[in-house]
């Protein structure tokens, strides 16, 4: 990688460093990585597109991805996996992915409660395992998967993809360099309205037996992981949850949301007056936390708030400055530095000077999107696998989250502060 000498750095008080531009020189020897994917829903499609895009985006990679086999119960998706995504084959049995000798990496994007069985089997077969969060629908399942992978000595990854936003990475650099001083306060939130419509279909995501816990597994895991990444471990919490939409329409038998999808996803809509079923996990959760560093934090997450679309956001306040980021404006970072002659926040726009932003678009303030974060994530994971090295965030990061989640769920029951027990 070479520094783009034509682009001078921004003023020092924004803490930015000149970025790297990829060279056109290919690595002489690349390790072939056979990719097997379980589930071709939204995230399965995102990761499959990611591995197809990587050769054109990262010429200096140390690996060569090959889409080997995709497992999905829906026949149309299986056909699409081969004809559209370029997998060599497709199957309705995830075990064939795990058992295929040509597969080096198993990417798990199936419903939550299937994660642990697939992850354990893949690790036992000696495959590297990338699993979308949560790694299991319950804390116990996440720990089971992590222990199995550790015993097998395989590289693991978990889909906390928001860490890979270039400006989130830049925020982490500013914090670790001491640019905003000692962190005192953290505010994290992930507010969404995908469940705000009471006619939203009763998919597996709303059922504790199929999806595990609700927003604490689905959304809060991202929020807490960003806090872990930026500030460090959480040691004590108090939390409260609530379910606001307690009944939802039962899903139809056939899907209407486009190619390869079935009704019953959390984006589908039922019919008023039709049969309904009970929602068995939580819609909303709020928490107060204390970090190991002494900082304090607040967290809120919801899938039923009217207004926020995908407001995954944080604010970090230190003795020397503050930072703020919001996924809805992911190509902007708000920076306030107390020793700057200017008052108020400065907006730093994403661009090729930050991380891998320039692999997708050149210049400044030309935005990248959600699937670009997935591609950056997959590139780093594949690089680790090719080197036989650990990846962060791996399954240990998933366990760090469920340790906090378990304390929060206990606090909801006991209505008291709970210590976070590290497992």
N, C-alpha and C positions, 0 to 999 in steps of 0.2 A: 504494500500500500504506500502511496506517496501523498505528501501534503500538497494541497492546491495553493501554490504560492501566489496566485493571482487574486485570491480572496483575503484581504486583510482581516484580522480578528476584530470583533466588536470591542467597544471600550472595555477596559479591564474591570470596571465596576459591575459589569454583567457576568463576569466570570467565565466567559466562553473561550474555548480553545479552537484553533483552526481545525477543520475536519479533514477526513481522509477521503481520497477519491480512489476507487478501485482501479488497479492496473489491468491491462488487457492480457497480461502474461498468465497462462494457465499453469497450475502446478503440474510438475512432470509426472508424478504418480499419484493417482487418486484411488481411494478405496471404494469399491462398489458397495452400495448399501441397498439391499432389497427391502422394499417397503410393503408391509401388509397392513391394511386398514380394516377396522371392525366398525361398521356403521357409516353409511353415506348420507347422513342428514346434513344439516347446516355446517357443523364443524368438520365432519368427515369430508365434505366437499371443499371446505376452506383449506384443510391440510393437503388434500390431494392436488388442488390447484397450486398450492405452495411448492410442493416438490417438483411439479412440472415447470414452474417459473424459475426456480433457483438456478439452473444452469445459465440462463441468460442474464441473471442479476448479479451473481457472485462468481466471476470467472476464476478467482484465486482460491476457490474452495478446495478442500483436501479429500473430497468424496464425490461419488457419482450416484445420485439417487435413481432407483429403478422401481416403478410401480409394478408389483408382482401379483398381488391378489387382494380383492376386497370382499368382505363378508357383509351381507345385508339380507334381512328377511323378505324384502320387497323385490319382486322379480324385475320391475321396471328400473329400480335403482341398480340392480346387478347388471342389467343390459347397458345402462348409462355408464357404469364404472368402466366397462370395456370400450364401448364405442365413443364415449365422450371424454373420459379422463385418461384412457390409455393403459389401464391395468391389463396385464396379460390374461387374467382370468378372474372370475367372480364365483361366489358360493353363498349358500344360505346358512352355512355352519361355521361359526367363528373358530372352531377347533382346527379346521383345515388351514386357517391362516397361521395359527400357532405352530402347527406341525410341518408346515412347508419348509423344506431345507433351503429354499432360495430366499426366504425372508430373514433379514437381519434385525429389522426394527418393526415392532408391532405398535400401531397407532390406534388407541382406543377412544372412540367417539360414540359409543353405544349409550343407552340410558344408564343412569347412575348406578342402579342396583346390580348391573351386570359387570361393572368395572372390576371388582375385586377378583372374581373368578377368572376373568380373562387375564388380568395382570399377573396373578399367581401362576397360572398355566404358562404364560409367555416367559416369565422369569425362570421357571423350572426347565423350559426348553432352551434356555441360554440366550434368549432374545433381549435386545434393548427394548425398553417399554416407555412409550410416551402416552400419557393418559390425560384426557381433558378433566378438569376439576368438576366435581370433587372426586378424589380417588376413593370411590366407594360412597354409598349413600349415608353412612354413619361413621362416627369416629373410630369405632372398633374395626370396621372394614378397611379404612385407610391404613390403620396400623398393621393389619394383617398383610396387606399388599406391600407395605414398606419393609416389613420383616422378611417376607419371601424374596423380595428383590435384593435386599442386603445379603441374605444367605446365599443367593445365587451369584452375587458379585456382578450384576448387570447394571448398565447405565440406565437411569430413569429420568423422566421429565414429567412435569405437570403443567397444565395449560394456564398458567398465570401470565397471559400474554401481554397484559398492560404494562408490566415491567419493561417491555421492550420498546415502548414508545420512545423515540429519540429524545424528546424533551423531558420525559420522566427520568431517563438515564442522565440527562444533563442536571436535573434537579438533584439526583443522588450525588453527582460529582460536587455540586455546590455545597451540599450538606457535609459531605465527608472531608472536603477541603477546609471546613471551618468558616466558609464565606458568610454564612448567616449566624455564626456564633453557636452557642449551646442551644439545642432545641428544647423548648419549654412546653409547647402546646402543639397538638396534632388534631385536625378534624378530618375525618374521612366519611364519605357517603356514597352510596350507590342507589340512586332513586330511579325507578323505571315505572312505566305505566302499561307494560305488556299484559298485566292481569287486572287492570282497572275496570275493564268491561265485564260486568257480571255474566254476560253471555259467552265469555271466553270458554272454550271447550275444556272439560275436565281431563286434561292430558296426564300422563304419568308424572309430570313435574309437580302436580298438586296433590300427589298421593304419597304418604310416608312409606308405604310398603313397596312402592315402585321407584320413587325418586329420592327417598330418604327425607331429610329435613327440607324445609322450604327455602326462604331467602338466606338463611344462615349457611346453607350449602351452596346455593346458586349464585348469590350476589355478594354476600358479606365476606365470603372467602377471598374474593378479589380485593376487597377493601382492606381487610386485615393483612393480606399478603403485601400490599403496597406499603402499609405501615411498618411491617417487619423489614421490608427491603430498605425503606428510607430512614427509619428511626431505630429499629432494633426490637428485641423481644418484649412481649407484654407479660406482666407478672400477676396482675390482679384486675378483676373485672366485676361489674354489676350490669345486669341486662334485663330487658323486658321484651316480650314478643306479643303479637296479636294476629288473628286471622279476621279480616274484614269481609271477605266474600266467602261465605261458609258453604254455599251450594253452587254447583256449576252444571251446565248441560252435559249430558253424556256424549262422548264423541261419536260421530257417524262412522259407518263402516268403510266408506270410500272417501278419498281425499279430493280437495278442490284447490289446493294451494300451489299447483304447478308441478312440473315434471318430477316424478320420483318421490313425492311426499304424500303422506297419508294424513287424513283428518285425525285430530287428537293431539296435535302439537300445541304448544302454549300460544301460538299465534292464530289458531283456528277459532271460529265463532259458531256457537250453537244456535238453536232456534228457540225463540220465546215460547213458553208453554209446553215444551217437550220434557222428556224425562231428565231428571237431574241426579247428581250424586254428591256426597259430602266431600269437601276439601279437608284433608287430614294433616296438613302441615301449615307452617306460618307464612303470612303475607308480609309482615313487617317486623323489624327488630331494631331496638336502640340500645346503646351501651355506653358506659363510661369506663375508662381503662387507665391503669398506671403502667408505664414502661419501666424496664429494668434500669434505664438511664436516669430515671427520676422525672422524665417528662410525663404529662398527663394528656389524655385524648378522649374524644367523643366520636361515636360512630352511629350511623343510621342507614338502614337499607329497607327498601320497599319495592314490591312489584305491583302495587295497586294504587299508587299516588297518581292523581290526575294532573298532568302538566309535564313533569320531567320525562323525557324520552329514554335517555340512557346516560344519566348524570352520575358517572363514576368520577368522583372528584376528591381532591385533598387540598388542605391548607396546612403548611408547616410554618410555625412561628419560632424564631430563635432570638437570642439576645442581640444579634447583629443584623437581623433581616427576616424576611418572610418570602415564601413561595406558594403559588397556587396554580393548580392544573385541573382541567375538566375534560373528560373524554369527548363531550359534545363539541369541544373546541380543541381537539387533541394536538393541533399544530401551533398552539400558543401556550407559553408559560408566563405567568405573572411573577415578576421579581421586584422585591423592595429591599434595598440595602440601606441601613441606617446611616452609614458613613458617606452616602452619595449626596452631592449638593442638591440634587433634585428631590422633591417630595412626591409621595405616592408611588404606585406600582408602575413599572415599565413592562410593556408587552414585548416578549422575545418571540419572534416567529421562527417556526421550524424551517430548516433548510439543509443544504449539503454539508454545512459545517458541523452538524450534529449526528453522531453515530452513523447508522446506515441509511439515513434519509436520502443521501445522494445516489444510492443504488437504484432508486425508483424515479426520482425527478431531480433535475439540476437546479441550481440557483437558490433563491431565498423566497420564502412565503409561498412556494408551490406545494400544496398539501399532499400528504400521503393518507392512506385510509386503513380501516380495520384489518383487512386481509394482508396488508403489507406488514403489520405487526406479527401476524401469524407466520408469515414468510421469514421474517427476521428471527423469530423464535425457533422455527424449524431448522434454519441454517445453523444457529448456534448449537442446537441439540445434535444435529447430524455431525457437526464438527467435533463435538465431544465424543460421540460414538466412534467416529473414525479414528480418533486418537486413543480410544480405550480409557477416557478420562471421565470424571464425574461431571454432572451438569447441574447448574443452579438456575432455576428452582427444580430440584428433584423431589422424590417422594418424601425426603426429610422435611421439605418445606410444606408439603401437604399435612404431615403429622404435626408440624409446628402450628398450623392453622387449627386442626381439629382439637389440639390441646386447649386452645383458646375457646373454640366453639363449645366444647364440653363444659368448660367452666361457666360460659354464658348460659347454657341451657340449665345447668344446676342452679345458677343464680335466679333465673326466671322462676324456677320451682320454689326455691327457698326464700326469695325476696331479700337476699343478703349479698354482700361482697363475697366473691370466691377467688381463691388462689388458683393460678394457672399451674397445673402440675405437668412437668415435662416428662414425656414418655419416650 
